[in-house]
Amino acid sequence: MKKILAILCTVLMLASLAVAASAEEAPKTTTITTTVPSTYVLTIPATVEIPYGEKNATIGSVKVTGRITNDQYVKVTAETTTNFCLVNDSDSSARISYRPEDIFASAVNGSAPIFRGRDFSAKEVNGNGGSCLVVARISDYAWEHAAAGTYSDTITFTASLETANAAG
């Protein structure tokens, strides 16, 4: 009986060694992945008071910061329901038109283009953030012909994450 037990133990031991040896010959791997989502923050001026007669009033900085992939950009648009006019609070027909400009934009025909928005590249967003400084240009004529009263306008800034067209 002892001999049978000894043989059985030896066979079981050899069988367990054979399994371990075959596992060593075919290693298995595990791949670990994660995805870090693209995120961004749009910062705009809250409220701006334009002094009477100011021809180059600073609206403020429009800034985008965050973390996006190199093939993405943040598209920022700026719109008003008044087509960029300050409207008299007591008489909506009285208006002061203004021209929003990004003073850092390249000049076209000697003046800055009208600011209707801007695309912020991944390089800008992922670094210290991309920004532009928007000013309101108001002509002497507009100030001279403005009716007395308080005027206001609301600029709506909209930001969206876009993917650059690979085709160019």
Buried (B, 14 or more C-beta within 10 A) or exposed (E): EEEEEEEEEEEEEEEEEEEEEEEEEEEEEEEEEEEEEBEBEBBBEEEEEBEEEBEEBBBBEBBBBBEBBEEBBBBBEBBBEBEBBBBBEEEEEBBBBBBBBBBEBEEEEEEBBBBEBBBBBBEBBBEEBBBBBBBBBBEEEBEEEBEEEEBEBEBEBEBEBEEBEEEE
